[in-house]
Amino acid sequence: MSETKERPYHHGDLRRALIDTALAMLTADQNWAFTLREVARRTGVSHAAPYKHFRDREELLRELARIGFVRLGEAMTTAISSDSASAREKLVAGAQACIDFALRNSGLYRLMFSADADKTADQPLHDAAMDTFGILLRLLEDGQRDGSFQPVAISAQAAACWAQVHGLAMLAISGQLLEEKVGKEPVRAALDVLLEGLCRGN
């Protein structure tokens, strides 16, 4: 069988087409075991075409993860956009948006936090991840500023929030939040417990 020839793109964006194909494969297969050759085949281009835009498969995976963090940040920003919501309500909304994003994009979410998304090897990926983490930091800072949250180290509060929300997201993806184990509304119950630790006592 002859090699598939690279087809012309009327929009002139082969890089975008390759990314879209890889994202679709990630969604369908819920893993990133694919090769650049397979991405090229499904995009309808020659097996050499991806190398014009990505040095190797790992660079493509890091770009997918970067996109994931951008999209997660957008989802969280939308969720907390209400000017009338309290700091507590915004924290819950942001956390729920993160968990919902993970459930809708489970393959992508797992990739974002995997060893294949090496943030030390990719500055744009690192920046996107930190921008998203910055949303949590600002929520905590605002809550401390208005007296809603305890005046303790922001870094400690952020670590506690991140660990809890990420853990809930991963358990939800894996189908482990079973009613017989953790009740009917485990996410909200767990977030309420987290907030009790964050909020100032009466």
Disulfide bonds with the S-S distance in Angstrom:
none
